[in-house]
Amino acid sequence: MDNVLTAADFKVSGCFIGWGKLDGNRDVITFAPPGVFRGFSPAASNYPFFDTPDILWRSLARMNVQNTAGYVRIRCTDPTVTPDINIAQYETPGGGDVDLGAMVNAVAWVRRNFLSLPAPYGPVTPTEPPCNAGLTADGYCKDPEEDKKFVYEQTFGHHPVGTCKIGKKGEKMAVVDSKFRVFGVSGLRVVDASVFPVAPGGFPVLPTFLVGQKGSEAILADA
C-alpha cells in the first residue's frame, strides 16, 4: 500500500470521449481522481477524500462548452468586495441543451464501462447519479429527467472566462479591440482570460499564456 494516492497527489488517468461533438473533435474528458471529487474549496488538496477505498469514481469535464450566459457584476464601488459571479451553467438557449446532453451521454458511457468490467474487479454497480427508475442496457436512466436533474445540479466550474471579450467597436458585449485596448477608455488594456470571445476549452492555461504573449507584443509595439 506504499503507492496509495493521497489527496495532495492528483496524478490521474484519463481519456477523451466524443459526446456532443460540434466539429468532429472529442470534447468530453473523463478521468479518475483518487476518490470522489465533488468540487473546489479553499485548500481542497490538503483534505483527505472521505469515501471508502472500494469506491470507483470518474469525473467528467466538458471541453468546448456552448454556454455564454454567465456574468460578473460589480456589487458596489469598493474594489475589495467580491463581485457577483454567476457562470449560469446550461442557461444559454440552445447551447445549454447541447452541453447538458453531452454530459448525460458521458454519464451513460461511464455506467456501461463500470457494468462491463470483468471479474474479479467488476462488474461495478453505479450509484451516482442515482436512478430510481432503473437503467437501460446502454447505461441511461429509464427516466431521463433524473439524469438531467442530477447533472444540472451537480455540475461545477472553475475556469470562467470571456467577460471582457475581444470584438469590433460597437459589437454587442465587446470590451477590447484586437490590441486589448478598452473601448472608450484611454490608456487601459485588458490582457487575461477575460478577453476570449468563447471559452477556449476546459483547460484555458495555455491559451491564456498565448494571450499574454500577444498582449505584450501589442504593448511594446505601441511604446
C-alpha positions as CSV (number, residue, x, y, z in Angstrom):
1,M,0.0,0.0,0.0
2,D,3.0,2.3,-0.2
3,N,1.8,3.8,-3.5
4,V,-1.7,4.7,-2.5
5,L,-2.6,8.1,-3.8
6,T,-3.2,10.8,-1.2
7,A,-5.4,13.9,-1.5
8,A,-2.4,16.1,-2.3
9,D,-1.3,13.8,-5.1
10,F,-3.6,14.4,-8.1
11,K,-1.9,12.1,-10.6
12,V,-4.8,10.7,-12.6
13,S,-5.5,8.7,-15.7
14,G,-8.0,10.0,-18.3
15,C,-9.2,9.9,-21.8
16,F,-11.3,11.9,-24.2
17,I,-14.7,10.7,-25.4
18,G,-16.7,12.3,-28.2
19,W,-20.2,13.2,-26.9
20,G,-21.8,16.4,-28.1
21,K,-19.2,16.9,-30.9
22,L,-19.7,20.1,-32.9
23,D,-16.6,19.9,-35.1
24,G,-15.6,16.3,-35.1
25,N,-13.3,16.6,-32.1
26,R,-13.8,14.6,-28.9
27,D,-14.8,17.2,-26.3
28,V,-15.6,15.5,-23.0
29,I,-12.8,14.3,-20.9
30,T,-13.2,11.6,-18.2
31,F,-10.6,11.0,-15.6
32,A,-10.2,9.1,-12.4
33,P,-9.1,11.0,-9.3
34,P,-8.1,9.1,-6.2
35,G,-11.5,9.5,-4.7
36,V,-14.8,11.3,-5.2
37,F,-14.1,14.8,-6.5
38,R,-17.1,17.0,-5.6
39,G,-15.8,20.4,-6.3
40,F,-13.3,23.0,-5.2
41,S,-12.9,24.8,-1.9
42,P,-10.0,26.7,-0.3
43,A,-7.0,24.3,0.3
44,A,-9.1,21.4,-1.0
45,S,-6.0,19.5,-2.0
46,N,-5.0,19.3,1.7
47,Y,-8.1,17.4,2.8
48,P,-8.4,13.7,2.6
49,F,-11.1,12.0,0.5
50,F,-13.9,10.8,2.7
51,D,-15.1,7.9,0.6
52,T,-14.0,4.3,1.3
53,P,-11.2,2.7,-0.9
54,D,-13.7,0.3,-2.6
55,I,-15.4,3.2,-4.4
56,L,-14.6,3.9,-8.0
57,W,-15.1,7.3,-9.4
58,R,-15.0,9.0,-12.8
59,S,-15.0,12.8,-13.2
60,L,-16.3,14.3,-16.4
61,A,-15.4,17.7,-17.9
62,R,-16.9,19.3,-20.9
63,M,-14.2,20.9,-23.0
64,N,-16.0,23.0,-25.7
65,V,-18.9,24.5,-23.7
66,Q,-21.5,26.4,-25.6
67,N,-22.5,28.4,-22.5
68,T,-22.3,32.2,-22.8
69,A,-24.9,33.2,-20.3
70,G,-22.7,33.8,-17.3
71,Y,-21.9,37.2,-15.9
72,V,-19.7,39.2,-13.4
73,R,-21.4,42.2,-11.8
74,I,-19.9,44.8,-9.5
75,R,-21.7,44.9,-6.2
76,C,-20.5,48.4,-5.1
77,T,-17.8,51.0,-5.5
78,D,-15.5,49.2,-3.1
79,P,-12.9,47.3,-5.2
80,T,-12.2,44.9,-2.3
81,V,-15.7,43.5,-2.3
82,T,-16.1,40.2,-4.2
83,P,-18.3,40.8,-7.3
84,D,-21.4,38.8,-8.1
85,I,-20.2,35.9,-10.3
86,N,-22.7,33.5,-11.9
87,I,-21.5,31.0,-14.5
88,A,-25.2,30.3,-15.4
89,Q,-24.3,26.8,-16.4
90,Y,-26.6,25.3,-19.1
91,E,-28.6,28.5,-19.3
92,T,-27.6,29.6,-22.8
93,P,-30.5,29.0,-25.2
94,G,-29.7,26.0,-27.4
95,G,-26.1,25.7,-26.3
96,G,-27.1,24.8,-22.8
97,D,-29.1,21.8,-24.1
98,V,-26.1,20.7,-26.1
99,D,-23.8,20.8,-23.1
100,L,-26.3,19.1,-20.8
101,G,-27.0,16.4,-23.4
102,A,-23.2,15.7,-23.8
103,M,-22.8,15.3,-20.1
104,V,-25.7,12.9,-19.8
105,N,-24.3,10.9,-22.7
106,A,-21.0,10.7,-21.0
107,V,-22.6,9.5,-17.7
108,A,-24.2,6.6,-19.6
109,W,-20.8,5.8,-21.2
110,V,-19.2,5.6,-17.8
111,R,-22.0,3.4,-16.5
112,R,-21.6,1.0,-19.4
113,N,-17.9,0.8,-18.6
114,F,-18.5,0.0,-14.9
115,L,-21.1,-2.6,-15.7
116,S,-18.9,-4.4,-18.2
117,L,-15.8,-4.5,-16.0
118,P,-14.9,-8.2,-15.8
119,A,-14.2,-10.2,-12.6
120,P,-12.5,-10.1,-10.2
121,Y,-12.8,-6.3,-10.2
122,G,-16.3,-6.0,-11.6
123,P,-18.9,-5.5,-12.6
124,V,-19.3,-2.3,-10.6
125,T,-22.8,-1.2,-9.6
126,P,-23.3,2.5,-10.4
127,T,-24.7,4.6,-7.5
128,E,-24.3,8.1,-8.8
129,P,-26.1,9.7,-10.5
130,P,-28.9,7.8,-8.7
131,C,-31.5,6.3,-11.0
132,N,-34.7,5.2,-9.2
133,A,-36.3,4.3,-12.5
134,G,-33.6,1.7,-13.3
135,L,-31.0,1.7,-16.1
136,T,-31.4,0.8,-19.8
137,A,-29.0,-1.7,-21.4
138,D,-26.9,1.2,-22.7
139,G,-26.5,3.0,-19.4
140,Y,-29.2,5.6,-19.5
141,C,-31.7,6.2,-16.7
142,K,-35.1,5.0,-17.9
143,D,-36.4,8.3,-16.6
144,P,-34.1,10.8,-18.5
145,E,-35.1,13.7,-16.3
146,E,-33.4,12.0,-13.3
147,D,-30.0,12.1,-15.1
148,K,-30.6,15.7,-16.4
149,K,-31.6,17.0,-12.9
150,F,-28.6,15.4,-11.2
151,V,-26.1,16.7,-13.9
152,Y,-27.7,20.1,-13.9
153,E,-27.4,20.4,-10.1
154,Q,-24.0,18.8,-9.5
155,T,-22.0,20.4,-12.3
156,F,-19.4,22.9,-11.2
157,G,-16.9,25.0,-13.0
158,H,-13.7,26.9,-12.0
159,H,-12.4,28.4,-15.3
160,P,-14.9,31.2,-16.1
161,V,-13.6,33.4,-19.0
162,G,-14.8,35.9,-21.5
163,T,-16.3,38.8,-19.5
164,C,-14.3,41.4,-21.5
165,K,-14.3,39.8,-24.9
166,I,-12.3,41.0,-27.9
167,G,-14.5,42.3,-30.7
168,K,-15.3,45.1,-33.1
169,K,-16.2,48.5,-31.8
170,G,-20.0,48.6,-31.4
171,E,-20.3,44.8,-31.3
172,K,-22.6,43.6,-28.6
173,M,-20.6,42.7,-25.4
174,A,-17.2,43.6,-27.0
175,V,-15.0,45.4,-24.5
176,V,-11.5,45.4,-26.1
177,D,-10.1,45.6,-29.6
178,S,-7.5,43.3,-31.2
179,K,-4.8,45.1,-29.3
180,F,-6.6,44.7,-26.0
181,R,-7.4,48.4,-25.7
182,V,-10.6,49.1,-23.8
183,F,-13.2,50.9,-25.9
184,G,-13.8,54.4,-24.7
185,V,-11.0,54.4,-22.0
186,S,-7.6,55.9,-23.0
187,G,-4.5,54.1,-21.8
188,L,-6.3,51.0,-20.4
189,R,-5.9,47.4,-21.7
190,V,-7.1,44.1,-20.5
191,V,-4.8,41.1,-21.2
192,D,-6.0,38.0,-19.5
193,A,-8.5,35.1,-19.9
194,S,-11.5,37.5,-19.8
195,V,-10.9,38.6,-23.4
196,F,-11.8,35.3,-25.0
197,P,-14.9,35.6,-27.2
198,V,-15.7,32.0,-26.4
199,A,-14.3,29.6,-23.9
200,P,-11.1,28.1,-25.3
201,G,-11.7,24.6,-24.0
202,G,-11.8,23.2,-20.5
203,F,-8.2,24.0,-19.5
204,P,-7.5,27.6,-20.5
205,V,-4.0,28.0,-19.1
206,L,-2.1,27.6,-22.5
207,P,-4.5,29.9,-24.4
208,T,-4.1,32.5,-21.6
209,F,-0.3,32.3,-22.0
210,L,-0.7,33.0,-25.7
211,V,-2.9,36.0,-24.9
212,G,-0.2,37.3,-22.6
213,Q,2.4,36.9,-25.3
214,K,0.2,38.7,-27.9
215,G,-0.7,41.4,-25.4
216,S,2.9,42.1,-24.5
217,E,3.8,42.4,-28.2
218,A,0.9,44.9,-28.8
219,I,2.0,47.0,-25.8
220,L,5.7,47.0,-26.9
221,A,4.7,47.9,-30.4
222,D,2.9,51.0,-29.2
223,A,5.5,52.1,-26.7
